[in-house]
């Protein structure tokens, strides 16, 4: 499965034009995808893909700068030090492969950055940090080797692949979508103040049947009017994610999460202060989130930082987000849970 980094880098191709202005030509949009941000040193592979929004009339070469604590050729190899998009195509890719050894090194990092050259101008820098996981060490001392640990820096349970049991929790919430198309969180091509609201839930325990569970805002709880009732057959797998949008036609992969829209037509979260309550089918409160201490007009989501265990933080302020405004269904950096 591919992980989608919602990053739009504006590229002005000097091979096609002499000046890069909005009067000359619509800028070409380039985005990057990475298949994973954790690389197993025991022969693991990840693929980084650069995609244009249209086929190019000329070959484009995107140099990649490599840094970090891991050593090229000793700890990993890279298929090429640039991503090439050939004439007539709209994408190109490189592959990084881990090299196994018997040294206890712990978790190392591989940092990849794009740079501009004479063929194009990057108005924003793309930077990606990859964790190289050592199959000879256990950084969090939970009995699961880093290479097999889905939470390698957090002490967890062996039977939960090295992740802790945190219950059924809210990990991210968007109650104030940005006013332009950048606020189109559900990906249906339209920014809507109600439809693009969302709540992201994470199930850290065994598979959980949440059929009949209900989401309330403060007004809905007072009036016993749920904003969403999870339909029959809604089962969230272990370490699974479910995202509830206010409405619209959610379009995209959302990290493979279960995606639903509010059965009541909207989630109706009030910016100036509201409390979200999740109840089970018997009316027992499972979890709540009080947004009153958060910003009234953030124009982006609030997400736990780090994911699952941290405090709620505005999404774009977190370095791993690379400036993105939300990440429904995925971690902050766009990788899978």
C-alpha positions in Angstrom: 0.0 0.0 0.0 1.2 3.5 -0.8 1.2 6.4 1.7 0.1 9.7 0.3 1.9 12.8 1.4 -0.4 15.7 0.7 2.2 18.1 -0.4 1.9 20.3 -3.5 5.3 21.7 -4.7 4.9 24.2 -7.5 7.4 23.5 -10.2 8.1 26.0 -13.0 9.8 24.2 -15.9 12.4 26.4 -17.5 12.7 23.9 -20.3 9.2 24.9 -21.4 9.3 28.6 -20.7 11.7 31.5 -20.2 9.9 33.2 -17.3 7.8 31.6 -14.6 4.8 33.8 -14.0 1.2 33.1 -13.7 0.6 35.1 -16.9 2.8 32.7 -18.9 1.4 29.2 -18.0 -0.3 27.4 -15.2 2.4 26.0 -12.9 2.9 22.2 -12.9 2.1 20.6 -9.6 4.3 17.8 -8.3 3.5 15.6 -5.4 5.5 12.8 -3.6 4.4 9.4 -2.4 6.4 7.1 -0.1 5.4 3.4 0.4 6.5 3.5 4.1 8.6 5.6 6.5 10.0 2.6 8.4 12.7 0.6 6.6 13.7 -2.9 7.9 17.4 -3.3 7.6 16.9 -7.0 6.8 16.3 -6.4 3.1 13.4 -4.1 3.5 12.4 -1.8 0.6 10.6 1.4 0.2 9.7 3.4 -2.9 9.5 7.1 -3.3 7.5 8.3 -6.3 7.3 11.8 -7.8 4.1 12.6 -9.7 3.2 15.5 -12.0 -0.4 16.5 -12.6 0.2 16.1 -16.4 2.6 14.4 -18.7 5.9 16.3 -19.3 7.2 17.4 -22.7 10.8 17.1 -21.5 12.7 14.8 -19.2 12.8 16.1 -15.6 15.5 15.1 -13.2 14.9 15.8 -9.5 18.2 15.5 -7.5 17.9 13.9 -4.0 20.2 15.0 -1.1 20.8 12.3 1.5 21.7 12.8 5.1 20.9 11.3 8.5 22.6 9.0 10.9 22.4 5.9 8.6 25.3 5.4 6.2 24.8 5.0 2.5 26.3 1.7 1.2 26.8 0.4 4.8 23.3 0.6 6.1 21.2 1.1 2.9 21.4 1.5 -0.8 19.5 3.8 -3.1 18.6 2.9 -6.7 19.4 6.4 -8.0 20.4 9.7 -6.5 17.7 11.5 -8.5 14.1 10.9 -9.6 13.8 10.9 -13.3 10.4 11.6 -15.0 10.9 10.8 -18.7 9.4 12.7 -21.6 5.7 11.8 -22.1 5.4 10.4 -18.5 4.0 11.9 -15.4 5.9 10.0 -12.7 9.2 8.5 -11.7 10.5 6.7 -8.7 13.5 5.5 -6.7 13.9 2.6 -4.3 15.8 2.4 -1.0 16.8 -1.0 0.3 18.1 -1.9 3.8 21.4 -3.7 4.4 21.4 -6.3 7.2 24.3 -6.6 9.6 25.0 -8.0 13.0 25.8 -4.7 14.7 23.5 -3.4 17.4 22.8 0.1 16.1 19.3 1.0 17.3 17.1 3.1 15.1 18.9 5.2 12.5 17.6 7.9 10.2 17.7 8.5 6.5 16.8 12.0 5.5 16.0 12.8 1.9 15.5 16.3 0.5 14.8 17.7 -3.0 16.8 20.5 -4.5 16.3 22.8 -7.4 18.4 22.8 -10.6 18.4 24.6 -14.0 15.4 22.5 -15.1 12.9 23.8 -12.6 12.3 25.9 -9.5 11.0 24.5 -6.3 9.0 27.0 -4.3 8.9 24.6 -1.3 11.4 22.0 -0.2 10.4 18.4 0.1 12.0 16.6 3.1 11.3 13.1 4.2 12.8 11.2 7.2 12.9 7.4 7.2 13.5 5.3 10.2 16.0 2.4 9.6 14.9 -0.3 12.0 17.6 -2.6 13.4 16.7 -6.3 13.7 19.4 -6.7 16.2 18.1 -4.2 18.8 15.0 -3.4 20.8 15.1 0.4 21.4 12.0 0.5 23.7 12.9 -2.7 25.6 9.4 -4.2 25.1 10.6 -7.6 23.8 9.8 -6.8 20.1 12.8 -6.2 17.8 12.8 -2.8 16.2 12.4 -4.3 12.8 9.1 -6.0 13.8 7.9 -3.3 16.2 5.1 -1.2 14.8 5.8 1.4 17.6 9.6 1.0 17.9 10.1 4.0 20.2 7.2 3.4 22.6 7.0 0.5 25.1 4.2 -1.8 24.1 2.7 -5.2 24.2 4.2 -8.2 22.4 0.8 -9.5 21.4 0.0 -6.0 19.9 3.1 -5.9 17.7 5.0 -3.7 20.1 2.3 -1.0 20.4 0.6 -0.1 23.7 -3.1 -0.7 24.3 -4.7 2.8 24.6 -8.4 1.9 24.1 -10.6 3.5 21.5 -9.6 7.1 21.2 -9.9 10.3 19.2 -6.6 11.0 17.5 -7.4 13.9 15.2 -10.3 16.4 14.7 -11.1 19.1 12.2 -13.8 21.5 13.2 -12.7 24.6 11.2 -11.8 23.7 7.6 -9.6 26.3 5.8 -11.8 28.6 3.8 -10.3 27.8 0.3 -10.1 24.5 -1.6 -7.1 23.7 0.7 -9.8 22.9 3.3 -11.3 20.1 1.2 -10.4 17.4 3.8 -12.8 14.8 2.4 -11.3 15.1 -1.1 -14.5 15.5 -3.0 -13.3 18.6 -4.8 -15.4 21.1 -2.8 -14.6 22.9 0.4 -17.6 22.9 2.7 -17.6 24.1 6.3 -19.8 21.2 7.4 -18.9 18.4 5.0 -15.2 18.7 5.6 -15.3 18.5 9.3 -14.1 15.1 10.5 -13.2 13.0 13.6 -10.5 10.3 13.4 -10.8 7.4 15.8 -8.1 4.8 16.5 -8.7 1.4 18.0 -5.6 0.2 19.9 -7.1 -3.0 21.2 -8.6 -6.1 19.6 -11.2 -5.8 16.8 -14.1 -3.8 18.1 -17.7 -3.8 17.0 -19.0 -0.3 17.3 -22.4 -0.8 15.7 -24.9 1.5 17.4 -22.2 3.7 18.9 -23.2 7.4 18.8 -21.3 10.7 18.3 -22.8 13.8 20.0 -21.8 17.4 20.1 -22.8 19.4 23.2 -26.2 20.4 21.8 -26.9 17.0 20.5 -26.1 15.4 23.9 -28.5 17.8 25.7 -31.3 17.0 23.2 -30.4 13.3 22.9 -29.8 13.8 19.1 -26.7 12.0 17.9 -24.8 13.6 15.0 -23.8 10.1 13.9 -24.9 6.6 14.7 -22.4 3.9 13.5 -24.3 1.5 11.3 -24.7 -2.2 11.9 -21.6 -4.2 10.9 -19.1 -1.4 11.7 -16.1 -3.4 13.1 -12.8 -1.5 13.6 -9.9 -4.0 13.4 -7.0 -4.1 15.9 -4.9 -1.0 15.4 -7.5 0.2 12.9 -8.7 3.7 12.1 -12.2 5.0 11.3 -12.9 8.5 10.1 -16.3 10.2 10.2 -16.7 13.2 7.9 -19.6 15.7 8.2 -20.8 14.8 4.8 -20.0 15.1 1.1 -18.5 12.3 -1.0 -15.2 11.4 0.6 -12.7 10.5 -2.2 -9.3 9.0 -1.5 -7.6 6.2 0.3 -7.3 7.8 3.7 -4.7 5.3 4.7 -7.0 2.4 4.3 -9.2 3.7 7.1 -12.9 2.9 7.4 -14.7 6.1 6.2 -18.2 7.2 7.0 -20.3 10.4 6.8 -22.5 11.7 9.6 -25.8 10.0 9.6 -27.4 13.2 10.9 -26.1 15.2 7.9 -23.3 17.0 9.8 -21.1 16.7 12.9 -22.0 20.3 13.9 -18.8 21.1 15.9 -18.9 24.7 17.2 -15.6 26.5 16.8 -16.1 28.7 19.9 -16.3 25.7 22.2 -17.9 22.3 22.1 -17.5 18.8 23.6 -17.6 15.7 21.5 -18.9 12.6 23.2 -18.8 9.0 22.0 -21.3 6.6 23.6 -21.7 2.9 23.1 -25.1 1.4 22.3 -26.1 1.3 25.9 -25.3 5.0 26.5 -22.0 4.5 28.3 -19.4 7.2 27.6 -16.4 5.8 25.7 -14.4 9.0 25.2 -14.9 12.7 25.1 -13.0 15.7 23.7 -13.4 19.2 24.9 -12.3 21.7 22.1 -12.9 24.8 24.2 -9.2 25.1 25.2 -8.3 24.9 21.5 -8.2 27.7 18.9 -11.6 29.1 17.7 -10.3 29.5 14.1 -7.3 27.2 13.5 -8.1 26.7 9.7 -6.7 23.2 10.1 -7.1 20.1 12.2 -5.8 19.4 15.7 -4.0 16.1 16.1 -2.2 14.3 18.9 1.5 14.8 18.8 3.0 12.3 18.8 0.1 10.3 17.3 -2.1 8.4 19.8 -0.2 9.4 22.9 0.5 13.2 22.7 -1.4 16.3 23.4 -3.6 17.9 20.7 -1.6 20.3 18.5 -2.3 22.3 15.3 -1.4 20.0 12.4 0.8 22.3 10.3 2.9 23.4 13.2 4.3 19.8 13.6 7.5 19.4 11.6 6.5 15.9 10.5 3.4 17.3 8.8 5.5 19.2 6.3 3.0 22.0 6.5 -0.1 20.0 5.7 -3.4 21.0 7.3 -4.8 17.6 8.2 -4.2 13.8 7.7 -7.5 11.9 8.1 -6.8 8.1 8.3 -3.0 8.4 8.5 -0.3 9.5 10.9 0.8 13.1 11.0 3.5 12.5 8.3 1.1 10.7 6.0 2.3 7.2 6.9 0.0 4.3 7.9 -0.9 3.5 11.4 
